[in-house]
């Protein structure tokens, strides 16, 4: 099989249905499978996934607890039969040609270890889905008023790649884990996601590990998908202090920078 798509769901309501239905409309010259890891959901999303699995639209795997994002994808990937693994958020819908374009690109570019498409918000705005390598202080700037004050504003713009041409295929440092495709042999080589990250930073960590093995991370805008995105960690730094999701973000950021501090 050419492609395995892994999806992690945790109480995502109607998004799994939108995601899977869009995947079913894909026009490809190869077979692909969809494996969904449900992290112990209790809402209507699980009902849909169970029915979809009965119809063989997806393969549903259930660890019986919330593993987190990276570990959930690892859990699903253990059953993968595809030559390539596409890591996908539930809140993303693909175009009919998205999968074909990404697989064709990887087939023709063996030096690429991870590729990501151009992600569009539902209002037509391009998502800034790439990042440059950064320091812990850059995250603090991003979550505080400092991002509006020079010279921190210039540093913030550099971190989020405000000068980036989203219409050009380019090698980048990091891409978001909302949508990334990788050869399974590369994913296995780096042992998948580092499961010490429960949520956040596991995608950037995977990019770093792939680069350590000599592979490129590529932004490939010829392939396009729509991201119905809500920033889980958005808001001012002070407002986020009492937000549980923000503490996950902080914990993951600390782990990330401790791990890569000497690189």
C-alpha positions as CSV (number, residue, x, y, z in Angstrom):
1,X,0.0,0.0,0.0
2,X,1.3,3.5,-0.9
3,X,-0.1,5.6,2.0
4,X,-1.4,5.4,5.5
5,X,-3.1,8.4,7.1
6,X,-3.1,8.6,10.9
7,X,-5.5,10.7,12.8
8,X,-5.8,11.3,16.5
9,X,-9.2,12.2,18.0
10,X,-10.2,13.4,21.4
11,X,-13.7,14.8,21.7
12,X,-13.6,16.6,18.4
13,X,-17.3,16.5,17.8
14,X,-18.1,16.8,14.0
15,X,-14.5,17.3,12.8
16,X,-13.7,13.6,12.2
17,X,-16.6,13.3,9.9
18,X,-15.6,16.3,7.9
19,X,-12.0,15.1,7.7
20,X,-12.8,11.5,6.7
21,X,-15.5,12.5,4.2
22,X,-13.0,14.8,2.4
23,X,-10.4,12.0,2.3
24,X,-12.9,9.7,0.7
25,X,-13.3,12.2,-2.2
26,X,-9.5,12.1,-2.9
27,X,-8.6,11.2,-6.5
28,X,-5.5,9.0,-6.3
29,X,-3.9,6.3,-8.5
30,X,-2.9,4.4,-5.3
31,X,-4.6,2.8,-2.4
32,X,-4.6,4.4,1.0
33,X,-5.8,3.6,4.5
34,X,-7.0,5.8,7.3
35,X,-6.2,4.8,10.9
36,X,-7.8,6.8,13.6
37,X,-6.6,6.6,17.2
38,X,-9.4,7.6,19.6
39,X,-8.0,8.9,22.8
40,X,-10.9,7.8,25.0
41,X,-13.5,10.3,23.6
42,X,-16.9,10.6,25.2
43,X,-18.7,12.8,22.6
44,X,-20.5,12.1,19.3
45,X,-17.2,11.9,17.5
46,X,-16.7,8.4,18.8
47,X,-20.1,7.3,17.6
48,X,-19.3,8.4,14.1
49,X,-15.9,6.7,14.2
50,X,-17.3,3.4,15.3
51,X,-19.9,3.5,12.5
52,X,-17.2,4.4,10.0
53,X,-15.1,1.5,11.1
54,X,-18.0,-0.9,10.7
55,X,-18.3,0.3,7.1
56,X,-14.6,-0.1,6.6
57,X,-14.1,3.6,5.8
58,X,-11.5,3.7,8.5
59,X,-9.5,1.5,10.9
60,X,-10.3,2.5,14.5
61,X,-7.8,1.8,17.3
62,X,-8.6,2.6,20.9
63,X,-5.8,2.6,23.6
64,X,-8.5,3.1,26.3
65,X,-6.9,6.3,27.6
66,X,-5.7,9.7,26.4
67,X,-2.2,9.1,25.1
68,X,-1.7,12.6,23.9
69,X,-1.1,13.7,20.3
70,X,2.3,12.3,19.4
71,X,1.8,9.0,21.2
72,X,-1.6,8.6,19.7
73,X,-0.1,8.9,16.2
74,X,2.6,6.4,17.1
75,X,-0.1,4.0,18.3
76,X,-1.9,4.3,15.0
77,X,1.3,4.1,13.0
78,X,2.1,0.7,14.5
79,X,-0.6,-0.8,12.3
80,X,0.4,1.2,9.2
81,X,0.9,-0.7,5.9
82,X,1.7,2.4,3.7
83,X,5.0,3.3,2.3
84,X,4.3,6.9,3.5
85,X,2.6,8.1,6.7
86,X,0.5,11.2,6.6
87,X,-0.1,12.7,10.0
88,X,-3.3,14.7,10.0
89,X,-5.5,16.7,12.4
90,X,-9.2,16.0,12.6
91,X,-10.0,19.7,11.8
92,X,-8.4,19.5,8.3
93,X,-10.1,18.8,4.9
94,X,-8.1,17.9,1.9
95,X,-8.7,18.8,-1.8
96,X,-9.3,15.9,-4.2
97,X,-5.7,16.2,-5.5
98,X,-3.9,16.9,-2.2
99,X,-2.8,13.3,-1.4
100,X,-1.7,12.6,-5.0
101,X,0.5,15.7,-5.2
102,X,2.2,15.0,-1.9
103,X,2.9,11.4,-2.6
104,X,4.2,12.2,-6.1
105,X,6.5,14.8,-4.6
106,X,8.0,12.4,-2.1
107,X,8.4,9.8,-4.8
108,X,10.5,12.2,-6.9
109,X,12.5,13.7,-4.0
110,X,14.1,10.9,-1.9
111,X,16.1,13.4,0.2
112,X,12.9,14.8,1.8
113,X,12.0,13.4,5.2
114,X,9.0,15.5,5.9
115,X,6.8,17.6,3.7
116,X,3.8,19.8,4.5
117,X,1.2,21.5,2.2
118,X,-0.1,25.0,2.2
119,X,-2.7,25.2,4.9
120,X,-5.6,27.7,4.4
121,X,-8.0,28.9,7.0
122,X,-11.7,28.5,6.0
123,X,-11.8,32.3,5.4
124,X,-9.1,32.0,2.7
125,X,-6.2,33.3,4.8
126,X,-3.0,31.3,4.5
127,X,-1.9,29.8,7.8
128,X,1.7,30.4,8.9
129,X,2.5,26.7,9.2
130,X,6.3,27.0,9.2
131,X,8.7,28.1,11.9
132,X,12.4,28.9,12.1
133,X,14.4,27.3,14.9
134,X,13.9,29.3,18.0
135,X,14.8,30.0,21.6
136,X,12.6,29.7,24.6
137,X,12.5,33.5,24.9
138,X,10.8,33.6,21.4
139,X,7.8,31.8,22.8
140,X,7.6,34.3,25.7
141,X,7.7,37.1,23.1
142,X,4.9,35.5,21.1
143,X,2.7,35.2,24.2
144,X,3.3,38.7,25.5
145,X,3.0,42.4,24.6
146,X,6.7,42.3,23.6
147,X,5.8,41.1,20.1
148,X,4.5,44.6,19.4
149,X,7.6,46.5,20.6
150,X,10.9,46.9,18.6
151,X,13.3,45.1,18.6
152,X,11.3,42.2,19.9
153,X,8.7,42.7,17.1
154,X,11.5,42.0,14.6
155,X,12.5,38.9,16.4
156,X,8.9,37.7,16.6
157,X,8.4,38.2,12.9
158,X,11.5,36.2,12.2
159,X,10.4,33.3,14.4
160,X,6.9,33.1,12.8
161,X,8.4,33.6,9.3
162,X,6.5,36.8,8.6
163,X,8.8,37.3,5.5
164,X,8.0,33.8,4.1
165,X,6.7,33.3,0.6
166,X,3.9,30.8,1.0
167,X,3.6,30.3,-2.8
168,X,7.1,28.9,-3.2
169,X,8.4,25.3,-2.4
170,X,11.2,25.7,0.1
171,X,13.3,23.9,2.6
172,X,12.3,25.1,6.1
173,X,13.3,24.4,9.7
174,X,10.0,23.3,11.1
175,X,6.4,22.7,10.0
176,X,3.3,22.1,12.0
177,X,2.2,18.6,13.0
178,X,-1.4,19.4,11.9
179,X,-0.5,18.0,8.4
180,X,2.9,16.4,7.6
181,X,3.8,13.5,5.4
182,X,6.9,11.3,5.9
183,X,8.3,8.1,4.4
184,X,7.5,5.3,6.9
185,X,11.1,4.2,6.9
186,X,12.1,7.6,8.0
187,X,9.4,7.7,10.7
188,X,10.5,4.3,11.9
189,X,14.2,5.4,11.8
190,X,13.6,8.2,14.2
191,X,11.2,6.1,16.3
192,X,8.2,8.4,15.5
193,X,7.2,11.1,17.9
194,X,8.9,11.6,21.2
195,X,6.1,10.5,23.6
196,X,7.5,12.7,26.4
197,X,5.5,15.5,24.9
198,X,1.8,15.1,25.7
199,X,0.7,18.0,23.6
200,X,2.7,20.6,21.6
201,X,6.3,20.6,20.4
202,X,6.2,17.0,19.3
203,X,5.9,18.1,15.7
204,X,8.9,20.4,15.9
205,X,10.9,17.7,17.7
206,X,10.1,15.2,14.9
207,X,11.4,17.7,12.3
208,X,14.6,18.1,14.3
209,X,15.1,14.3,14.5
210,X,14.5,13.9,10.8
211,X,17.0,16.6,10.0
212,X,19.6,15.0,12.4
213,X,19.4,12.0,10.1
214,X,20.2,14.1,7.0
215,X,16.8,14.5,5.5
216,X,15.1,17.8,4.5
217,X,11.9,19.3,5.8
218,X,10.0,20.9,2.9
219,X,7.0,23.3,2.6
220,X,5.2,22.2,-0.6
221,X,2.4,24.7,-1.5
222,X,1.4,22.9,-4.7
223,X,-0.7,20.7,-2.4
224,X,-3.4,22.6,-0.4
225,X,-5.7,21.7,2.5
226,X,-8.1,23.7,4.7
227,X,-7.6,24.0,8.4
228,X,-10.6,24.8,10.6
229,X,-8.2,25.9,13.2
230,X,-8.7,27.2,16.7
231,X,-5.5,28.1,18.5
232,X,-5.6,26.0,21.7
233,X,-2.9,28.1,23.3
234,X,-3.8,31.5,21.9
235,X,-4.3,34.6,24.0
236,X,-2.1,37.0,26.0
237,X,0.6,35.6,28.2
238,X,-1.1,36.7,31.3
239,X,-4.5,35.3,30.3
240,X,-2.9,32.0,29.6
241,X,-1.5,31.5,33.1
242,X,-4.7,29.9,34.3
243,X,-5.3,27.9,31.2
244,X,-4.7,24.1,31.4
245,X,-3.7,23.9,27.7
246,X,-1.2,26.6,28.2
247,X,0.5,24.6,31.0
248,X,0.8,21.7,28.5
249,X,2.4,24.1,26.1
250,X,4.8,25.4,28.7
251,X,5.8,21.9,29.9
252,X,6.4,20.8,26.3
253,X,8.4,23.9,25.5
254,X,10.7,23.3,28.5
255,X,11.2,19.7,27.5
256,X,12.0,20.7,23.9
257,X,14.5,23.3,24.8
258,X,16.2,21.1,27.4
259,X,16.5,18.3,24.8
260,X,17.9,20.5,22.0
261,X,19.8,23.1,24.1
262,X,23.2,22.0,22.8
263,X,22.2,22.0,19.2
